[in-house]
Amino acid sequence: MTELHELTALQLAAAYRRGETGPVDVVEHLLARIGDGDRVGAFTTVSADRARAAAAGAERALRSADRAGLPRLFGVPTAVKDLEATAGVRTTLGSALFRDWVPGHDDEIVEVMADAGLISLGKTTVPEFGAACYTEPEVAAPARSPFDLGRSAAGSSGGAAAAVGALLVPIAQGSDTAGSVRSPASACGVVGLKTSRGLITAGPDGNDGMGLSVRGPLARTVRDTAAFLDALTTRTGVGTVHPPRVYSYERACDAPVPRLRIALAQGSVSGAPVDPEVAAASELTARTLAGLGHEVFARDQAPDPEFTESFQTMFTALVGSRTMAFDGAPMRPIVRHLRARSQELTSGELAAAIGVVQARARAWTLGHADADVVITPTVTTPPTRVGQLRDDADPAAELAAMTAFTGNTILANATGFPAISLPLGWSSQGLPLGVSLTAGWGREDLLLGVSAVLEEALPWAHRYGDRAEARTP
């Protein structure tokens, strides 16, 4: 018999409509799972009372006469990344400086999720200010991969990906500035979609000013990802250029996929070597698509140290802007390092870095203009061990290690293109290995259609029942 926590978001929504279960029972069940021991470090704050109240309200609405007009995922549990302000709920930003901060407002994405009728169970764990690709904050336990508790969930949406992979919630909200949705998706064996620049509104105060950061969904299935994306794209943003939307991303999963030209781009723009098992996962994906009738061709992803360094400069400036007001405050060594570097930057140096990143993004786009989809490894290695990337004694070395690990993820942030990480590979130790697919700006529909085909050809749903939760760090 299927347990409630094993149901996907769409399966829960269907069960609600059939009257087989309701939000109250589902929320209680998932809160009990979290309370029995959040062994993966998914949550920094659990908002149990608010979730119960929301579930009770959702259940009444589902039993009402006019329930036909309710949103598709109405009453489905989810979680909010702890970088997003939530009115009345502690929001730490992963920092001891905000350990007790309870905002009086909701960020735009939180309002959008509430409008969709989603029920948040709490705030998922993040690194301090989202400034690392691992999730080991001072204010919460490290976020761990559900497939091996000694392995990191990556970051910065590490808690969100861990929550989904550990079946604590079926879907969770993430955000991505340099791979922060896709790296955790790879480490936790889930689907993570970095959306097109401008597709999901960030509101009038939620943009990073450089066009790198976007919000995006994390889920266990492609169709859940698509349905969640439908829910997140219902509001028009302020001050952003939106790509064209399709009527339904969920329906795009069932639309016929035309014969595509697909590039397999092995290698890493960071110059870091790609682990052989990670590379093999990308090759398996390419072979599978070729076997389905698509035209697949290979090309190398050349290292580009100038692009990588310039992107680092932009990221450093972003972290500096987030921490500018905290002179002398205690912060993690990597955050202090990035803040200090940002204070040394001149406006000319930052402008030059932005120019290089824009030029390289354009060059990458033109270099792949003959491809509908580009396949790359999501990250360069299997999930790293907890603490492996952290280097408090030498944060400059830590930054270099993080850059090597994330590899190609920064390309989609630079171009603004959508990219999805799928759990299509598995190491000899049973660890998830993400494979990334990138398409043109605004082509989430194409990515989701191809991803649905791959999910059927190389299924991973059974892996959640085989999770190695018994493995100890």
C-alpha positions as CSV (number, residue, x, y, z in Angstrom):
1,M,0.0,0.0,0.0
2,T,1.3,3.4,-0.9
3,E,2.1,5.7,2.0
4,L,1.0,9.3,1.9
5,H,4.6,10.6,1.8
6,E,5.2,8.5,-1.3
7,L,2.5,10.2,-3.4
8,T,3.6,12.9,-5.8
9,A,2.1,16.4,-5.7
10,L,-0.2,15.6,-8.7
11,Q,-1.2,12.2,-7.1
12,L,-2.1,14.1,-3.8
13,A,-4.1,16.6,-5.8
14,A,-6.0,13.7,-7.5
15,A,-6.5,11.9,-4.2
16,Y,-8.0,15.1,-2.8
17,R,-10.5,15.4,-5.7
18,R,-11.5,11.8,-5.2
19,G,-12.0,12.2,-1.5
20,E,-9.5,9.5,-0.7
21,T,-7.5,11.8,1.7
22,G,-7.3,15.4,2.6
23,P,-4.8,18.1,3.4
24,V,-5.3,17.7,7.1
25,D,-4.2,14.0,7.1
26,V,-1.4,14.7,4.6
27,V,0.0,17.6,6.6
28,E,-0.1,15.7,9.9
29,H,1.6,12.7,8.3
30,L,4.4,14.8,6.8
31,L,4.9,16.8,10.0
32,A,5.2,13.6,11.9
33,R,7.9,12.4,9.5
34,I,9.8,15.6,10.0
35,G,9.3,15.5,13.7
36,D,10.5,11.9,14.0
37,G,13.9,13.1,12.9
38,D,14.8,15.4,10.0
39,R,17.9,13.3,9.5
40,V,18.7,15.1,6.2
41,G,18.8,18.6,7.8
42,A,16.1,19.8,5.4
43,F,14.3,22.3,7.7
44,T,15.7,25.2,9.7
45,T,12.2,26.2,10.9
46,V,9.0,24.0,10.9
47,S,5.8,26.1,10.9
48,A,3.5,23.3,12.2
49,D,0.7,25.4,13.6
50,R,0.4,27.6,10.5
51,A,0.5,24.5,8.3
52,R,-2.3,22.8,10.3
53,A,-4.4,25.9,10.1
54,A,-3.8,26.2,6.3
55,A,-4.6,22.5,5.9
56,A,-7.9,22.9,7.8
57,G,-8.9,25.8,5.6
58,A,-7.9,23.9,2.4
59,E,-10.0,20.9,3.5
60,R,-13.1,23.0,4.0
61,A,-12.6,24.6,0.5
62,L,-12.1,21.2,-1.1
63,R,-15.4,20.0,0.4
64,S,-17.3,23.1,-0.7
65,A,-19.7,23.3,-3.7
66,D,-17.4,25.5,-5.8
67,R,-14.2,23.5,-5.5
68,A,-14.0,23.1,-9.3
69,G,-12.4,26.6,-9.5
70,L,-9.5,25.8,-7.1
71,P,-5.9,25.8,-8.3
72,R,-4.4,22.5,-9.6
73,L,-2.2,21.9,-6.6
74,F,-4.5,23.3,-4.0
75,G,-3.7,21.9,-0.6
76,V,-0.5,20.2,-1.6
77,P,2.3,20.6,1.0
78,T,5.6,22.3,0.1
79,A,8.4,24.3,1.7
80,V,9.9,27.8,1.2
81,K,13.7,28.4,0.9
82,D,15.0,30.2,4.0
83,L,16.3,33.1,1.8
84,E,12.7,34.2,1.2
85,A,11.0,36.4,3.8
86,T,7.8,34.9,5.2
87,A,5.5,37.0,7.3
88,G,5.2,35.7,10.9
89,V,7.7,32.8,10.3
90,R,11.4,32.9,11.3
91,T,13.6,33.7,8.3
92,T,17.3,33.2,9.1
93,L,18.9,33.6,5.7
94,G,21.2,30.8,7.0
95,S,23.0,33.4,9.2
96,A,23.4,33.7,13.0
97,L,22.8,37.4,12.4
98,F,19.2,36.6,11.5
99,R,18.7,33.7,13.9
100,D,15.6,35.3,15.5
101,W,14.3,37.5,12.6
102,V,10.5,37.2,12.0
103,P,9.6,39.3,9.0
104,G,6.4,41.3,8.8
105,H,6.0,40.7,5.0
106,D,6.0,37.9,2.5
107,D,8.4,38.0,-0.5
108,E,6.7,37.8,-3.9
109,I,7.3,34.1,-4.5
110,V,5.8,33.3,-1.1
111,E,2.6,35.2,-2.1
112,V,2.5,33.4,-5.4
113,M,2.7,30.0,-3.7
114,A,0.0,31.0,-1.3
115,D,-2.2,32.1,-4.2
116,A,-1.8,28.6,-5.6
117,G,-3.2,27.1,-2.4
118,L,0.1,25.4,-1.5
119,I,0.7,24.7,2.2
120,S,4.2,25.5,3.4
121,L,5.5,23.2,6.2
122,G,8.4,25.6,7.0
123,K,11.7,27.0,5.8
124,T,14.4,24.9,4.2
125,T,18.0,25.1,5.2
126,V,20.4,27.3,3.3
127,P,24.1,28.4,3.6
128,E,24.7,31.8,5.1
129,F,23.2,34.3,2.6
130,G,23.2,31.6,0.0
131,A,26.9,32.2,-0.5
132,A,28.1,28.5,-0.8
133,C,27.3,25.4,-2.9
134,Y,27.1,23.3,0.2
135,T,24.5,23.8,3.0
136,E,26.2,23.9,6.4
137,P,25.0,27.0,8.3
138,E,25.6,27.9,11.9
139,V,21.8,28.1,12.6
140,A,20.9,24.6,11.6
141,A,22.2,21.1,10.9
142,P,23.9,20.4,7.6
143,A,21.7,19.5,4.7
144,R,22.5,15.9,3.6
145,S,21.8,13.8,0.6
146,P,19.0,11.3,1.4
147,F,21.0,8.6,-0.5
148,D,24.0,8.8,1.9
149,L,23.8,10.9,5.1
150,G,27.6,11.4,5.0
151,R,27.2,13.3,1.7
152,S,26.3,16.9,1.3
153,A,23.0,18.0,-0.2
154,A,25.0,20.8,-2.0
155,G,23.6,24.3,-2.1
156,S,22.3,26.8,-1.8
157,S,18.9,25.1,-2.1
158,G,20.3,22.1,-0.2
159,G,17.5,21.9,2.4
160,A,14.8,22.1,-0.3
161,A,16.3,19.3,-2.4
162,A,16.9,17.2,0.7
163,A,13.3,17.6,1.8
164,V,12.0,16.4,-1.6
165,G,14.5,13.6,-1.9
166,A,13.7,12.4,1.6
167,L,10.0,12.4,0.9
168,L,9.3,15.1,3.5
169,V,7.4,17.2,0.9
170,P,6.6,16.4,-2.7
171,I,7.7,19.8,-4.1
172,A,9.8,22.6,-2.8
173,Q,10.8,26.1,-3.9
174,G,14.4,26.9,-4.7
175,S,16.4,29.7,-6.2
176,D,19.5,29.6,-8.5
177,T,22.3,32.2,-8.9
178,A,25.2,29.9,-9.9
179,G,23.6,26.5,-9.8
180,S,21.8,26.6,-6.5
181,V,18.8,24.6,-7.7
182,R,20.6,22.2,-10.0
183,S,23.6,21.3,-7.8
184,P,21.3,20.2,-4.9
185,A,19.0,18.4,-7.3
186,S,22.0,16.4,-8.5
187,A,23.2,15.6,-5.0
188,C,19.7,14.5,-3.7
189,G,18.5,12.6,-6.8
190,V,15.6,14.9,-7.7
191,V,14.5,17.2,-10.5
192,G,15.6,20.8,-10.3
193,L,14.7,23.4,-12.9
194,K,16.6,26.7,-13.2
195,T,14.0,28.8,-15.1
196,S,14.5,31.4,-17.8
197,R,15.5,34.9,-16.8
198,G,12.3,36.8,-16.1
199,L,9.8,33.8,-16.2
200,I,9.0,33.8,-12.5
201,T,8.4,37.2,-11.0
202,A,10.6,38.2,-8.1
203,G,8.6,41.3,-7.4
204,P,9.8,44.9,-7.3
205,D,12.5,44.2,-4.7
206,G,13.5,40.6,-5.4
207,N,16.0,40.9,-8.4
208,D,19.7,40.8,-7.8
209,G,20.4,43.7,-10.2
210,M,22.6,41.6,-12.5
211,G,20.1,39.1,-13.9
212,L,21.8,36.0,-12.5
213,S,19.3,34.8,-9.9
214,V,16.0,33.1,-10.6
215,R,13.5,31.1,-8.6
216,G,12.6,27.5,-9.6
217,P,10.9,24.3,-8.6
218,L,12.3,21.1,-7.1
219,A,10.3,17.9,-7.3
220,R,10.6,14.1,-7.7
221,T,8.9,13.9,-11.1
222,V,9.0,15.9,-14.3
223,R,5.2,16.4,-14.2
224,D,5.3,17.6,-10.7
225,T,8.0,20.1,-11.7
226,A,5.8,21.2,-14.6
227,A,2.7,21.6,-12.5
228,F,4.6,23.5,-9.9
229,L,6.0,25.8,-12.6
230,D,2.5,26.4,-13.8
231,A,1.6,27.6,-10.3
232,L,4.7,29.8,-10.0
233,T,4.1,31.6,-13.3
234,T,0.6,33.0,-12.7
235,R,1.7,36.5,-11.8
236,T,3.3,39.1,-14.0
237,G,6.4,40.7,-12.5
238,V,7.6,44.2,-12.1
239,G,10.7,45.5,-14.0
240,T,11.5,42.2,-15.8
241,V,11.2,41.0,-19.4
242,H,9.2,37.9,-19.5
243,P,9.8,35.2,-22.2
244,P,6.7,33.8,-23.9
245,R,4.7,31.4,-21.7
246,V,2.9,28.3,-22.9
247,Y,-0.7,27.6,-21.8
248,S,0.4,24.7,-19.5
249,Y,3.8,23.4,-18.7
250,E,2.2,20.2,-17.4
251,R,0.6,19.6,-20.8
252,A,3.9,20.1,-22.4
253,C,5.1,16.9,-20.7
254,D,2.6,15.0,-22.9
255,A,3.0,16.9,-26.1
256,P,4.8,15.1,-29.0
257,V,8.5,15.9,-29.0
258,P,9.8,16.7,-32.5
259,R,13.0,15.3,-33.8
260,L,15.7,17.4,-32.2
261,R,19.3,18.3,-32.7
262,I,21.0,17.6,-29.4
263,A,24.6,18.5,-28.5
264,L,26.5,16.5,-25.9
265,A,29.0,18.9,-24.4
266,Q,31.4,17.1,-22.1
267,G,33.9,18.9,-20.0
268,S,33.7,21.9,-17.7
269,V,33.9,25.6,-18.3
270,S,35.6,25.9,-14.9
271,G,38.4,23.6,-16.2
272,A,37.8,21.0,-13.5
273,P,37.9,17.4,-14.6
274,V,34.6,15.6,-14.8
275,D,34.4,12.4,-12.8
276,P,34.2,9.4,-15.2
277,E,30.9,8.2,-13.7
278,V,29.4,11.6,-14.1
279,A,30.5,11.8,-17.7
280,A,29.1,8.3,-18.3
281,A,25.7,9.5,-17.1
282,S,25.7,12.3,-19.7
283,E,26.7,9.8,-22.4
284,L,23.9,7.4,-21.4
285,T,21.5,10.3,-21.7
286,A,22.8,11.1,-25.2
287,R,22.6,7.5,-26.3
288,T,19.1,7.2,-25.1
289,L,17.9,10.2,-27.0
290,A,19.7,9.1,-30.1
291,G,17.9,5.7,-29.8
292,L,14.7,7.6,-29.6
293,G,15.4,9.1,-33.0
294,H,17.0,12.4,-32.2
295,E,20.2,13.7,-33.9
296,V,22.9,13.7,-31.3
297,F,26.4,15.1,-31.8
298,A,29.3,15.6,-29.5
299,R,31.4,18.7,-28.8
300,D,33.7,19.6,-26.0
301,Q,33.0,22.3,-23.4
302,A,36.3,24.2,-23.3
303,P,37.5,25.7,-20.1
304,D,37.2,29.5,-19.9
305,P,39.1,30.9,-17.0
306,E,38.4,34.5,-17.9
307,F,34.6,33.8,-18.0
308,T,34.8,31.9,-14.7
309,E,36.8,34.6,-13.0
310,S,34.5,37.3,-14.2
311,F,31.4,35.4,-13.0
312,Q,33.1,35.1,-9.6
313,T,33.5,38.8,-9.6
314,M,29.8,39.4,-10.2
315,F,28.9,36.8,-7.6
316,T,31.3,38.4,-5.1
317,A,29.6,41.8,-5.7
318,L,26.2,40.3,-5.0
319,V,27.3,38.8,-1.7
320,G,28.9,42.1,-0.8
321,S,25.7,44.0,-1.5
322,R,23.8,41.6,0.8
323,T,26.3,42.0,3.7
324,M,27.3,45.6,3.2
325,A,25.6,46.8,6.4
326,F,27.2,44.3,8.7
327,D,30.6,45.7,9.6
328,G,32.2,43.7,12.3
329,A,29.4,41.2,12.6
330,P,30.2,37.5,12.9
331,M,29.9,35.8,9.6
332,R,31.2,32.6,8.1
333,P,34.8,32.8,6.7
334,I,33.6,32.3,3.1
335,V,31.1,35.2,3.5
336,R,33.7,37.4,5.1
337,H,36.1,36.6,2.3
338,L,33.6,37.4,-0.5
339,R,32.5,40.6,1.4
340,A,36.2,41.8,1.7
341,R,36.8,41.1,-2.0
342,S,33.7,43.0,-3.0
343,Q,34.9,46.0,-1.0
344,E,38.1,46.0,-3.0
345,L,36.3,46.0,-6.3
346,T,36.2,49.2,-8.3
347,S,33.2,50.1,-10.4
348,G,35.4,49.7,-13.5
349,E,36.5,46.2,-12.5
350,L,32.9,45.2,-11.9
351,A,31.8,46.7,-15.2
352,A,34.6,44.9,-17.1
353,A,33.5,41.6,-15.4
354,I,29.9,42.1,-16.5
355,G,31.1,42.8,-20.0
356,V,33.1,39.6,-20.2
357,V,30.3,37.5,-18.8
358,Q,27.8,39.0,-21.3
359,A,30.2,38.5,-24.2
360,R,30.9,34.9,-23.2
361,A,27.2,34.2,-22.8
362,R,26.6,35.5,-26.3
363,A,29.5,33.4,-27.6
364,W,28.1,30.2,-25.9
365,T,24.7,30.9,-27.4
366,L,26.1,31.3,-30.9
367,G,28.3,28.3,-30.5
368,H,25.3,26.1,-29.8
369,A,22.9,27.8,-32.2
370,D,22.7,24.6,-34.2
371,A,21.4,22.6,-31.2
372,D,17.8,22.6,-29.7
373,V,19.1,21.1,-26.5
374,V,22.6,20.9,-24.9
375,I,23.5,18.0,-22.5
376,T,26.1,18.5,-19.9
377,P,27.0,17.0,-16.5
378,T,25.1,19.0,-13.9
379,V,28.2,19.1,-11.6
380,T,31.6,17.6,-12.0
381,T,31.6,15.0,-9.2
382,P,29.2,12.7,-7.3
383,P,27.9,14.3,-4.1
384,T,30.7,15.5,-1.9
385,R,31.1,14.5,1.7
386,V,29.7,16.9,4.3
387,G,32.5,19.4,5.1
388,Q,34.6,18.5,2.1
389,L,34.2,21.8,0.3
390,R,34.3,23.9,3.4
391,D,37.7,25.4,4.2
392,D,37.4,28.0,7.0
393,A,41.2,28.4,7.2
394,D,41.5,29.2,3.5
395,P,38.2,30.6,2.0
396,A,40.0,31.5,-1.2
397,A,40.8,27.8,-1.7
398,E,37.2,27.0,-0.7
399,L,35.9,29.3,-3.5
400,A,38.2,27.6,-6.0
401,A,36.9,24.2,-4.8
402,M,33.2,25.3,-5.1
403,T,33.9,26.6,-8.6
404,A,35.4,23.3,-9.7
405,F,32.5,21.4,-8.2
406,T,29.7,23.4,-9.9
407,G,31.5,23.3,-13.3
408,N,29.1,24.4,-16.0
409,T,26.1,25.5,-13.9
410,I,27.0,29.2,-14.2
411,L,26.5,29.1,-18.0
412,A,22.7,29.1,-17.7
413,N,22.8,31.9,-15.1
414,A,24.9,34.0,-17.6
415,T,22.8,33.3,-20.6
416,G,19.5,33.4,-18.8
417,F,18.5,30.1,-20.5
418,P,16.5,27.4,-18.7
419,A,18.4,24.3,-17.5
420,I,17.0,21.2,-15.8
421,S,18.9,18.7,-13.8
422,L,17.6,15.1,-14.0
423,P,18.7,12.1,-11.8
424,L,19.6,10.0,-14.9
425,G,22.8,8.5,-13.6
426,W,23.8,6.5,-10.5
427,S,27.3,5.8,-9.2
428,S,28.7,2.4,-8.4
429,Q,28.0,3.4,-4.7
430,G,24.3,4.1,-5.5
431,L,24.8,7.9,-5.4
432,P,22.7,10.1,-7.7
433,L,24.4,11.8,-10.6
434,G,22.6,14.7,-12.2
435,V,22.5,15.3,-16.0
436,S,21.7,18.8,-17.2
437,L,19.7,19.8,-20.3
438,T,19.7,23.4,-21.5
439,A,17.4,24.9,-24.1
440,G,16.8,28.4,-25.5
441,W,15.3,31.3,-23.5
442,G,11.7,30.6,-22.7
443,R,11.7,27.0,-23.8
444,E,10.8,25.3,-20.6
445,D,8.1,23.6,-22.5
446,L,10.7,21.9,-24.7
447,L,12.9,21.0,-21.7
448,L,10.0,19.5,-19.8
449,G,8.8,17.5,-22.9
450,V,12.2,16.0,-23.4
451,S,12.6,15.4,-19.7
452,A,9.3,13.5,-19.5
453,V,10.5,11.2,-22.3
454,L,13.8,10.6,-20.5
455,E,12.0,9.9,-17.2
456,E,10.0,7.1,-19.0
457,A,13.1,5.7,-20.7
458,L,15.4,5.9,-17.7
459,P,13.0,5.8,-14.7
460,W,14.2,6.8,-11.3
461,A,11.0,6.7,-9.1
462,H,12.0,3.3,-7.7
463,R,15.2,4.7,-6.3
464,Y,13.4,6.6,-3.6
465,G,12.3,3.3,-2.1
466,D,16.0,2.2,-2.1
467,R,17.3,5.4,-0.4
468,A,20.3,4.7,1.8
469,E,18.9,6.6,4.8
470,A,20.4,3.9,7.1
471,R,23.9,5.0,6.1
472,T,25.5,7.1,8.8
473,P,27.9,10.0,8.3
